[in-house]
Protein backbone atom coordinates (compact mmCIF):
# COMPACT_ATOMS: atom_id res chain seq x y z
CA UNK A 1 0.00 0.00 0.00
CA UNK A 2 1.42 3.39 -0.99
CA UNK A 3 1.61 6.26 1.51
CA UNK A 4 -0.72 9.25 0.92
CA UNK A 5 2.06 11.63 -0.19
CA UNK A 6 3.47 9.16 -2.68
CA UNK A 7 -0.02 8.21 -3.80
CA UNK A 8 -0.85 11.83 -4.52
CA UNK A 9 2.37 12.36 -6.45
CA UNK A 10 1.95 9.11 -8.37
CA UNK A 11 -1.69 9.78 -9.15
CA UNK A 12 -1.00 13.28 -10.45
CA UNK A 13 2.03 12.14 -12.45
CA UNK A 14 0.29 9.22 -14.07
CA UNK A 15 -2.89 11.12 -14.83
CA UNK A 16 -0.92 13.98 -16.41
CA UNK A 17 1.00 11.49 -18.52
CA UNK A 18 -2.08 9.62 -19.69
CA UNK A 19 -3.87 12.86 -20.43
CA UNK A 20 -0.99 14.30 -22.43
CA UNK A 21 -0.55 11.05 -24.35
CA UNK A 22 -4.22 10.88 -25.23
CA UNK A 23 -4.13 14.44 -26.53
CA UNK A 24 -1.25 13.70 -28.89
CA UNK A 25 1.50 15.50 -26.97
CA UNK A 26 5.04 14.13 -27.09
CA UNK A 27 5.78 14.70 -23.40
CA UNK A 28 4.85 12.12 -20.81
CA UNK A 29 5.45 8.52 -19.85
CA UNK A 30 8.44 6.44 -18.87
CA UNK A 31 9.58 2.87 -18.45
CA UNK A 32 7.83 1.73 -15.28
CA UNK A 33 9.38 -1.72 -14.75
CA UNK A 34 12.17 -1.56 -12.16
CA UNK A 35 13.35 -5.15 -12.70
CA UNK A 36 16.46 -5.57 -14.85
CA UNK A 37 17.25 -9.25 -15.46
CA UNK A 38 20.83 -10.41 -15.28
CA UNK A 39 22.27 -11.49 -18.65
CA UNK A 40 21.39 -14.95 -19.93
CA UNK A 41 23.45 -17.59 -18.16
CA UNK A 42 24.07 -15.62 -14.97
CA UNK A 43 23.55 -17.37 -11.65
CA UNK A 44 20.91 -14.99 -10.28
CA UNK A 45 17.69 -13.50 -11.64
CA UNK A 46 18.29 -9.77 -11.18
CA UNK A 47 21.81 -9.23 -9.78
CA UNK A 48 24.59 -9.50 -12.38
CA UNK A 49 27.75 -11.49 -11.70
CA UNK A 50 31.29 -10.51 -12.79
CA UNK A 51 31.82 -13.80 -14.67
CA UNK A 52 32.18 -14.41 -18.41
CA UNK A 53 32.81 -18.17 -18.60
CA UNK A 54 33.89 -19.77 -21.86
CA UNK A 55 34.94 -18.74 -25.33
CA UNK A 56 32.38 -18.49 -28.12
CA UNK A 57 29.94 -19.84 -25.52
CA UNK A 58 26.33 -18.81 -26.24
CA UNK A 59 23.52 -18.80 -23.69
CA UNK A 60 19.84 -17.94 -24.11
CA UNK A 61 16.85 -17.53 -21.82
CA UNK A 62 13.15 -16.82 -21.89
CA UNK A 63 11.82 -15.11 -18.77
CA UNK A 64 8.38 -14.02 -17.58
CA UNK A 65 8.44 -10.99 -15.26
CA UNK A 66 5.18 -10.04 -13.49
CA UNK A 67 4.67 -6.97 -11.28
CA UNK A 68 1.51 -6.66 -9.16
CA UNK A 69 0.21 -3.14 -8.51
CA UNK A 70 3.35 -1.14 -9.42
CA UNK A 71 1.36 2.11 -9.00
CA UNK A 72 -1.35 2.02 -6.34
CA UNK A 73 -2.92 5.06 -4.73
CA UNK A 74 -4.23 4.66 -1.21
CA UNK A 75 -6.85 6.77 0.51
CA UNK A 76 -10.61 6.94 0.75
CA UNK A 77 -10.98 5.59 -2.79
CA UNK A 78 -7.85 3.53 -3.57
CA UNK A 79 -7.08 3.12 -7.26
CA UNK A 80 -4.67 0.76 -9.00
CA UNK A 81 -3.43 3.22 -11.61
CA UNK A 82 -1.28 0.39 -12.96
CA UNK A 83 -2.71 -2.80 -11.49
CA UNK A 84 -0.40 -5.25 -13.25
CA UNK A 85 2.37 -5.42 -15.81
CA UNK A 86 3.82 -8.61 -17.27
CA UNK A 87 6.80 -8.85 -19.63
CA UNK A 88 8.08 -11.74 -21.68
CA UNK A 89 11.84 -11.28 -21.98
CA UNK A 90 14.01 -13.00 -24.54
CA UNK A 91 17.70 -12.73 -23.81
CA UNK A 92 20.99 -14.04 -25.15
CA UNK A 93 24.66 -13.72 -24.26
CA UNK A 94 27.99 -14.69 -25.80
CA UNK A 95 31.15 -15.23 -23.73
CA UNK A 96 34.52 -14.54 -25.34
CA UNK A 97 38.04 -15.46 -24.13
CA UNK A 98 36.73 -16.23 -20.61
CA UNK A 99 36.76 -12.45 -20.07
CA UNK A 100 34.13 -10.64 -22.12
CA UNK A 101 30.37 -11.14 -22.13
CA UNK A 102 28.09 -9.55 -24.75
CA UNK A 103 24.35 -9.65 -24.10
CA UNK A 104 20.95 -8.57 -25.38
CA UNK A 105 17.54 -8.40 -23.67
CA UNK A 106 14.31 -7.86 -25.64
CA UNK A 107 11.22 -7.23 -23.44
CA UNK A 108 7.63 -7.47 -24.63
CA UNK A 109 4.71 -6.45 -22.42
CA UNK A 110 2.25 -9.31 -22.83
CA UNK A 111 -0.34 -8.13 -20.29
CA UNK A 112 -0.96 -4.92 -18.39
CA UNK A 113 -3.87 -2.95 -17.05
CA UNK A 114 -5.02 -0.19 -14.75
CA UNK A 115 -8.09 1.56 -13.39
CA UNK A 116 -9.62 4.71 -14.83
CA UNK A 117 -9.72 7.20 -11.91
CA UNK A 118 -12.72 8.90 -13.51
CA UNK A 119 -11.55 12.47 -13.00
CA UNK A 120 -13.67 14.94 -15.03
CA UNK A 121 -11.78 16.69 -17.80
CA UNK A 122 -8.89 14.21 -17.80
CA UNK A 123 -8.84 11.74 -20.69
CA UNK A 124 -7.67 8.27 -19.69
CA UNK A 125 -5.56 6.14 -22.04
CA UNK A 126 -6.14 2.44 -21.51
CA UNK A 127 -3.03 0.33 -21.02
CA UNK A 128 -2.81 -2.35 -23.69
CA UNK A 129 -0.70 -5.33 -24.73
CA UNK A 130 1.33 -6.49 -26.50
CA UNK A 131 3.72 -3.53 -26.37
CA UNK A 132 7.46 -3.49 -26.99
CA UNK A 133 9.80 -2.49 -24.18
CA UNK A 134 13.20 -0.83 -24.46
CA UNK A 135 15.80 -3.08 -26.11
CA UNK A 136 18.90 -3.54 -23.93
CA UNK A 137 22.43 -4.19 -25.24
CA UNK A 138 25.15 -5.08 -22.74
CA UNK A 139 28.86 -5.75 -22.34
CA UNK A 140 30.80 -6.97 -19.31
CA UNK A 141 34.51 -7.53 -18.68
CA UNK A 142 35.92 -9.74 -15.92
CA UNK A 143 38.86 -7.74 -14.62
CA UNK A 144 40.19 -9.81 -11.72
CA UNK A 145 39.87 -13.34 -10.39
CA UNK A 146 39.66 -16.69 -12.09
CA UNK A 147 36.50 -18.19 -13.54
CA UNK A 148 34.46 -19.97 -10.83
CA UNK A 149 36.90 -18.65 -8.21
CA UNK A 150 35.92 -17.32 -4.77
CA UNK A 151 36.44 -13.66 -5.69
CA UNK A 152 36.01 -11.97 -9.07
CA UNK A 153 35.68 -8.33 -10.13
CA UNK A 154 33.88 -7.18 -13.25
CA UNK A 155 32.76 -3.95 -14.89
CA UNK A 156 29.88 -3.65 -17.32
CA UNK A 157 27.33 -1.44 -18.96
CA UNK A 158 23.98 -1.41 -20.73
CA UNK A 159 22.61 0.73 -23.54
CA UNK A 160 18.82 0.98 -23.70
CA UNK A 161 17.30 1.88 -27.07
CA UNK A 162 13.95 3.74 -26.87
CA UNK A 163 11.93 1.03 -28.62
CA UNK A 164 9.10 1.01 -26.06
CA UNK A 165 6.05 3.25 -25.74
CA UNK A 166 6.28 5.90 -22.98
CA UNK A 167 2.51 6.47 -22.81
CA UNK A 168 2.08 2.72 -22.16
CA UNK A 169 4.82 2.70 -19.49
CA UNK A 170 6.94 0.25 -21.46
CA UNK A 171 9.74 2.58 -22.56
CA UNK A 172 11.51 5.92 -22.17
CA UNK A 173 11.48 8.84 -24.57
CA UNK A 174 15.25 8.80 -25.13
CA UNK A 175 18.13 6.32 -24.99
CA UNK A 176 19.70 5.72 -21.60
CA UNK A 177 22.85 4.10 -20.33
CA UNK A 178 23.75 2.16 -17.19
CA UNK A 179 27.18 1.34 -15.82
CA UNK A 180 28.05 -0.97 -12.94
CA UNK A 181 30.85 -2.78 -11.14
CA UNK A 182 30.26 -6.22 -9.68
CA UNK A 183 31.94 -8.52 -7.19
CA UNK A 184 31.15 -12.19 -6.87
CA UNK A 185 32.42 -15.68 -6.57
CA UNK A 186 31.89 -19.31 -5.76
CA UNK A 187 32.93 -21.60 -2.95
CA UNK A 188 33.02 -25.31 -3.76
CA UNK A 189 33.43 -27.12 -7.06
CA UNK A 190 30.77 -28.44 -9.43
CA UNK A 191 31.29 -31.92 -7.97
CA UNK A 192 30.75 -30.79 -4.38
CA UNK A 193 27.55 -31.79 -2.63
CA UNK A 194 27.28 -28.26 -1.23
CA UNK A 195 28.50 -24.99 -2.73
CA UNK A 196 27.93 -21.28 -2.25
CA UNK A 197 27.47 -18.42 -4.75
CA UNK A 198 27.42 -14.69 -4.08
CA UNK A 199 27.29 -11.46 -6.07
CA UNK A 200 27.04 -7.74 -5.38
CA UNK A 201 26.83 -4.80 -7.76
CA UNK A 202 26.59 -1.03 -7.75
CA UNK A 203 26.38 1.56 -10.48
CA UNK A 204 24.65 4.53 -12.05
CA UNK A 205 21.91 4.93 -14.66
CA UNK A 206 21.70 8.09 -16.78
CA UNK A 207 19.55 9.46 -19.59
CA UNK A 208 16.13 8.33 -20.73
CA UNK A 209 14.59 11.75 -21.19
CA UNK A 210 13.00 14.33 -18.89
CA UNK A 211 10.62 11.84 -17.27
CA UNK A 212 13.28 9.33 -16.24
CA UNK A 213 15.09 9.83 -12.91
CA UNK A 214 18.87 9.57 -12.88
CA UNK A 215 19.69 6.81 -10.40
CA UNK A 216 22.26 4.98 -8.34
CA UNK A 217 21.67 1.23 -8.67
CA UNK A 218 22.57 -1.55 -6.24
CA UNK A 219 22.07 -5.26 -5.72
CA UNK A 220 23.26 -8.22 -3.65
CA UNK A 221 22.55 -11.94 -3.90
CA UNK A 222 23.58 -15.20 -2.27
CA UNK A 223 22.70 -18.80 -3.01
CA UNK A 224 23.41 -22.36 -1.95
CA UNK A 225 24.21 -25.06 -4.51
CA UNK A 226 22.99 -28.57 -3.67
CA UNK A 227 23.67 -31.93 -5.26
CA UNK A 228 26.56 -30.90 -7.49
CA UNK A 229 24.88 -27.79 -8.93
CA UNK A 230 21.58 -29.62 -9.50
CA UNK A 231 19.59 -27.28 -7.25
CA UNK A 232 20.21 -23.64 -6.36
CA UNK A 233 18.34 -21.87 -3.55
CA UNK A 234 18.92 -18.20 -2.96
CA UNK A 235 17.83 -14.68 -2.13
CA UNK A 236 18.56 -11.39 -3.82
CA UNK A 237 17.76 -7.75 -3.16
CA UNK A 238 18.13 -4.91 -5.63
CA UNK A 239 16.95 -1.36 -6.21
CA UNK A 240 17.79 2.20 -7.15
CA UNK A 241 18.08 5.56 -5.41
CA UNK A 242 17.38 8.83 -7.24
CA UNK A 243 20.12 11.38 -7.90
CA UNK A 244 19.43 15.09 -7.49
CA UNK A 245 17.04 17.11 -5.38
CA UNK A 246 13.98 16.74 -7.57
CA UNK A 247 12.75 14.45 -10.28
CA UNK A 248 10.37 14.40 -13.19
CA UNK A 249 8.09 11.41 -13.22
CA UNK A 250 5.72 12.01 -16.13
CA UNK A 251 4.98 15.69 -16.60
CA UNK A 252 4.67 16.73 -12.95
CA UNK A 253 7.75 17.50 -10.78
CA UNK A 254 8.04 15.12 -7.84
CA UNK A 255 10.32 15.84 -4.92
CA UNK A 256 13.02 13.32 -4.05
CA UNK A 257 11.48 12.43 -0.70
CA UNK A 258 8.19 11.71 -2.46
CA UNK A 259 9.72 9.61 -5.23
CA UNK A 260 11.79 7.66 -2.73
CA UNK A 261 13.92 4.57 -2.97
CA UNK A 262 13.06 1.54 -5.13
CA UNK A 263 13.94 -1.75 -3.43
CA UNK A 264 12.73 -5.32 -3.93
CA UNK A 265 13.48 -8.78 -2.55
CA UNK A 266 13.33 -12.08 -4.45
CA UNK A 267 13.47 -15.61 -3.04
CA UNK A 268 14.09 -18.16 -5.75
CA UNK A 269 15.22 -21.57 -6.90
CA UNK A 270 16.84 -22.95 -10.03
CA UNK A 271 16.97 -26.56 -11.21
CA UNK A 272 19.76 -27.48 -13.65
CA UNK A 273 19.23 -30.62 -15.73
CA UNK A 274 20.70 -32.28 -18.85
CA UNK A 275 23.98 -30.42 -18.49
CA UNK A 276 22.70 -27.09 -19.76
CA UNK A 277 18.96 -26.67 -19.32
CA UNK A 278 17.81 -24.62 -16.34
CA UNK A 279 14.34 -24.00 -14.90
CA UNK A 280 13.89 -21.27 -12.33
CA UNK A 281 11.30 -19.23 -10.45
CA UNK A 282 11.35 -16.52 -7.81
CA UNK A 283 8.87 -14.36 -5.94
CA UNK A 284 9.17 -11.53 -3.47
CA UNK A 285 7.76 -8.26 -2.13
CA UNK A 286 8.51 -4.66 -2.87
CA UNK A 287 10.31 -3.20 0.14
CA UNK A 288 9.51 0.48 -0.40
CA UNK A 289 6.65 2.73 -1.54
CA UNK A 290 8.32 4.33 -4.57
CA UNK A 291 6.63 4.66 -7.93
CA UNK A 292 7.23 1.49 -9.94
CA UNK A 293 7.89 -0.75 -6.92
CA UNK A 294 5.23 -3.50 -6.99
CA UNK A 295 3.60 -5.02 -3.95
CA UNK A 296 4.70 -8.43 -5.28
CA UNK A 297 6.94 -9.51 -8.16
CA UNK A 298 7.25 -12.98 -9.66
CA UNK A 299 9.71 -14.16 -12.32
CA UNK A 300 10.10 -17.55 -14.00
C-alpha positions as CSV (number, residue, x, y, z in Angstrom):
1,X,0.0,0.0,0.0
2,X,1.4,3.4,-1.0
3,X,1.6,6.3,1.5
4,X,-0.7,9.3,0.9
5,X,2.1,11.6,-0.2
6,X,3.5,9.2,-2.7
7,X,0.0,8.2,-3.8
8,X,-0.9,11.8,-4.5
9,X,2.4,12.4,-6.5
10,X,1.9,9.1,-8.4
11,X,-1.7,9.8,-9.1
12,X,-1.0,13.3,-10.4
13,X,2.0,12.1,-12.4
14,X,0.3,9.2,-14.1
15,X,-2.9,11.1,-14.8
16,X,-0.9,14.0,-16.4
17,X,1.0,11.5,-18.5
18,X,-2.1,9.6,-19.7
19,X,-3.9,12.9,-20.4
20,X,-1.0,14.3,-22.4
21,X,-0.6,11.0,-24.4
22,X,-4.2,10.9,-25.2
23,X,-4.1,14.4,-26.5
24,X,-1.2,13.7,-28.9
25,X,1.5,15.5,-27.0
26,X,5.0,14.1,-27.1
27,X,5.8,14.7,-23.4
28,X,4.8,12.1,-20.8
29,X,5.4,8.5,-19.9
30,X,8.4,6.4,-18.9
31,X,9.6,2.9,-18.5
32,X,7.8,1.7,-15.3
33,X,9.4,-1.7,-14.7
34,X,12.2,-1.6,-12.2
35,X,13.4,-5.1,-12.7
36,X,16.5,-5.6,-14.8
37,X,17.2,-9.2,-15.5
38,X,20.8,-10.4,-15.3
39,X,22.3,-11.5,-18.7
40,X,21.4,-15.0,-19.9
41,X,23.4,-17.6,-18.2
42,X,24.1,-15.6,-15.0
43,X,23.6,-17.4,-11.6
44,X,20.9,-15.0,-10.3
45,X,17.7,-13.5,-11.6
46,X,18.3,-9.8,-11.2
47,X,21.8,-9.2,-9.8
48,X,24.6,-9.5,-12.4
49,X,27.7,-11.5,-11.7
50,X,31.3,-10.5,-12.8
51,X,31.8,-13.8,-14.7
52,X,32.2,-14.4,-18.4
53,X,32.8,-18.2,-18.6
54,X,33.9,-19.8,-21.9
55,X,34.9,-18.7,-25.3
56,X,32.4,-18.5,-28.1
57,X,29.9,-19.8,-25.5
58,X,26.3,-18.8,-26.2
59,X,23.5,-18.8,-23.7
60,X,19.8,-17.9,-24.1
61,X,16.9,-17.5,-21.8
62,X,13.1,-16.8,-21.9
63,X,11.8,-15.1,-18.8
64,X,8.4,-14.0,-17.6
65,X,8.4,-11.0,-15.3
66,X,5.2,-10.0,-13.5
67,X,4.7,-7.0,-11.3
68,X,1.5,-6.7,-9.2
69,X,0.2,-3.1,-8.5
70,X,3.4,-1.1,-9.4
71,X,1.4,2.1,-9.0
72,X,-1.4,2.0,-6.3
73,X,-2.9,5.1,-4.7
74,X,-4.2,4.7,-1.2
75,X,-6.9,6.8,0.5
76,X,-10.6,6.9,0.8
77,X,-11.0,5.6,-2.8
78,X,-7.9,3.5,-3.6
79,X,-7.1,3.1,-7.3
80,X,-4.7,0.8,-9.0
81,X,-3.4,3.2,-11.6
82,X,-1.3,0.4,-13.0
83,X,-2.7,-2.8,-11.5
84,X,-0.4,-5.2,-13.2
85,X,2.4,-5.4,-15.8
86,X,3.8,-8.6,-17.3
87,X,6.8,-8.8,-19.6
88,X,8.1,-11.7,-21.7
89,X,11.8,-11.3,-22.0
90,X,14.0,-13.0,-24.5
91,X,17.7,-12.7,-23.8
92,X,21.0,-14.0,-25.1
93,X,24.7,-13.7,-24.3
94,X,28.0,-14.7,-25.8
95,X,31.2,-15.2,-23.7
96,X,34.5,-14.5,-25.3
97,X,38.0,-15.5,-24.1
98,X,36.7,-16.2,-20.6
99,X,36.8,-12.4,-20.1
100,X,34.1,-10.6,-22.1
101,X,30.4,-11.1,-22.1
102,X,28.1,-9.5,-24.7
103,X,24.3,-9.6,-24.1
104,X,20.9,-8.6,-25.4
105,X,17.5,-8.4,-23.7
106,X,14.3,-7.9,-25.6
107,X,11.2,-7.2,-23.4
108,X,7.6,-7.5,-24.6
109,X,4.7,-6.4,-22.4
110,X,2.3,-9.3,-22.8
111,X,-0.3,-8.1,-20.3
112,X,-1.0,-4.9,-18.4
113,X,-3.9,-3.0,-17.0
114,X,-5.0,-0.2,-14.8
115,X,-8.1,1.6,-13.4
116,X,-9.6,4.7,-14.8
117,X,-9.7,7.2,-11.9
118,X,-12.7,8.9,-13.5
119,X,-11.6,12.5,-13.0
120,X,-13.7,14.9,-15.0
121,X,-11.8,16.7,-17.8
122,X,-8.9,14.2,-17.8
123,X,-8.8,11.7,-20.7
124,X,-7.7,8.3,-19.7
125,X,-5.6,6.1,-22.0
126,X,-6.1,2.4,-21.5
127,X,-3.0,0.3,-21.0
128,X,-2.8,-2.4,-23.7
129,X,-0.7,-5.3,-24.7
130,X,1.3,-6.5,-26.5
131,X,3.7,-3.5,-26.4
132,X,7.5,-3.5,-27.0
133,X,9.8,-2.5,-24.2
134,X,13.2,-0.8,-24.5
135,X,15.8,-3.1,-26.1
136,X,18.9,-3.5,-23.9
137,X,22.4,-4.2,-25.2
138,X,25.1,-5.1,-22.7
139,X,28.9,-5.8,-22.3
140,X,30.8,-7.0,-19.3
141,X,34.5,-7.5,-18.7
142,X,35.9,-9.7,-15.9
143,X,38.9,-7.7,-14.6
144,X,40.2,-9.8,-11.7
145,X,39.9,-13.3,-10.4
146,X,39.7,-16.7,-12.1
147,X,36.5,-18.2,-13.5
148,X,34.5,-20.0,-10.8
149,X,36.9,-18.6,-8.2
150,X,35.9,-17.3,-4.8
151,X,36.4,-13.7,-5.7
152,X,36.0,-12.0,-9.1
153,X,35.7,-8.3,-10.1
154,X,33.9,-7.2,-13.3
155,X,32.8,-4.0,-14.9
156,X,29.9,-3.6,-17.3
157,X,27.3,-1.4,-19.0
158,X,24.0,-1.4,-20.7
159,X,22.6,0.7,-23.5
160,X,18.8,1.0,-23.7
161,X,17.3,1.9,-27.1
162,X,13.9,3.7,-26.9
163,X,11.9,1.0,-28.6
164,X,9.1,1.0,-26.1
165,X,6.1,3.2,-25.7
166,X,6.3,5.9,-23.0
167,X,2.5,6.5,-22.8
168,X,2.1,2.7,-22.2
169,X,4.8,2.7,-19.5
170,X,6.9,0.2,-21.5
171,X,9.7,2.6,-22.6
172,X,11.5,5.9,-22.2
173,X,11.5,8.8,-24.6
174,X,15.3,8.8,-25.1
175,X,18.1,6.3,-25.0
176,X,19.7,5.7,-21.6
177,X,22.9,4.1,-20.3
178,X,23.8,2.2,-17.2
179,X,27.2,1.3,-15.8
180,X,28.1,-1.0,-12.9
181,X,30.9,-2.8,-11.1
182,X,30.3,-6.2,-9.7
183,X,31.9,-8.5,-7.2
184,X,31.1,-12.2,-6.9
185,X,32.4,-15.7,-6.6
186,X,31.9,-19.3,-5.8
187,X,32.9,-21.6,-3.0
188,X,33.0,-25.3,-3.8
189,X,33.4,-27.1,-7.1
190,X,30.8,-28.4,-9.4
191,X,31.3,-31.9,-8.0
192,X,30.8,-30.8,-4.4
193,X,27.6,-31.8,-2.6
194,X,27.3,-28.3,-1.2
195,X,28.5,-25.0,-2.7
196,X,27.9,-21.3,-2.3
197,X,27.5,-18.4,-4.8
198,X,27.4,-14.7,-4.1
199,X,27.3,-11.5,-6.1
200,X,27.0,-7.7,-5.4
201,X,26.8,-4.8,-7.8
202,X,26.6,-1.0,-7.7
203,X,26.4,1.6,-10.5
204,X,24.7,4.5,-12.1
205,X,21.9,4.9,-14.7
206,X,21.7,8.1,-16.8
207,X,19.5,9.5,-19.6
208,X,16.1,8.3,-20.7
209,X,14.6,11.8,-21.2
210,X,13.0,14.3,-18.9
211,X,10.6,11.8,-17.3
212,X,13.3,9.3,-16.2
213,X,15.1,9.8,-12.9
214,X,18.9,9.6,-12.9
215,X,19.7,6.8,-10.4
216,X,22.3,5.0,-8.3
217,X,21.7,1.2,-8.7
218,X,22.6,-1.5,-6.2
219,X,22.1,-5.3,-5.7
220,X,23.3,-8.2,-3.6
221,X,22.6,-11.9,-3.9
222,X,23.6,-15.2,-2.3
223,X,22.7,-18.8,-3.0
224,X,23.4,-22.4,-1.9
225,X,24.2,-25.1,-4.5
226,X,23.0,-28.6,-3.7
227,X,23.7,-31.9,-5.3
228,X,26.6,-30.9,-7.5
229,X,24.9,-27.8,-8.9
230,X,21.6,-29.6,-9.5
231,X,19.6,-27.3,-7.3
232,X,20.2,-23.6,-6.4
233,X,18.3,-21.9,-3.6
234,X,18.9,-18.2,-3.0
235,X,17.8,-14.7,-2.1
236,X,18.6,-11.4,-3.8
237,X,17.8,-7.8,-3.2
238,X,18.1,-4.9,-5.6
239,X,16.9,-1.4,-6.2
240,X,17.8,2.2,-7.1
241,X,18.1,5.6,-5.4
242,X,17.4,8.8,-7.2
243,X,20.1,11.4,-7.9
244,X,19.4,15.1,-7.5
245,X,17.0,17.1,-5.4
246,X,14.0,16.7,-7.6
247,X,12.8,14.4,-10.3
248,X,10.4,14.4,-13.2
249,X,8.1,11.4,-13.2
250,X,5.7,12.0,-16.1
251,X,5.0,15.7,-16.6
252,X,4.7,16.7,-13.0
253,X,7.7,17.5,-10.8
254,X,8.0,15.1,-7.8
255,X,10.3,15.8,-4.9
256,X,13.0,13.3,-4.1
257,X,11.5,12.4,-0.7
258,X,8.2,11.7,-2.5
259,X,9.7,9.6,-5.2
260,X,11.8,7.7,-2.7
261,X,13.9,4.6,-3.0
262,X,13.1,1.5,-5.1
263,X,13.9,-1.7,-3.4
264,X,12.7,-5.3,-3.9
265,X,13.5,-8.8,-2.6
266,X,13.3,-12.1,-4.4
267,X,13.5,-15.6,-3.0
268,X,14.1,-18.2,-5.7
269,X,15.2,-21.6,-6.9
270,X,16.8,-23.0,-10.0
271,X,17.0,-26.6,-11.2
272,X,19.8,-27.5,-13.7
273,X,19.2,-30.6,-15.7
274,X,20.7,-32.3,-18.9
275,X,24.0,-30.4,-18.5
276,X,22.7,-27.1,-19.8
277,X,19.0,-26.7,-19.3
278,X,17.8,-24.6,-16.3
279,X,14.3,-24.0,-14.9
280,X,13.9,-21.3,-12.3
281,X,11.3,-19.2,-10.5
282,X,11.3,-16.5,-7.8
283,X,8.9,-14.4,-5.9
284,X,9.2,-11.5,-3.5
285,X,7.8,-8.3,-2.1
286,X,8.5,-4.7,-2.9
287,X,10.3,-3.2,0.1
288,X,9.5,0.5,-0.4
289,X,6.7,2.7,-1.5
290,X,8.3,4.3,-4.6
291,X,6.6,4.7,-7.9
292,X,7.2,1.5,-9.9
293,X,7.9,-0.8,-6.9
294,X,5.2,-3.5,-7.0
295,X,3.6,-5.0,-4.0
296,X,4.7,-8.4,-5.3
297,X,6.9,-9.5,-8.2
298,X,7.2,-13.0,-9.7
299,X,9.7,-14.2,-12.3
300,X,10.1,-17.5,-14.0
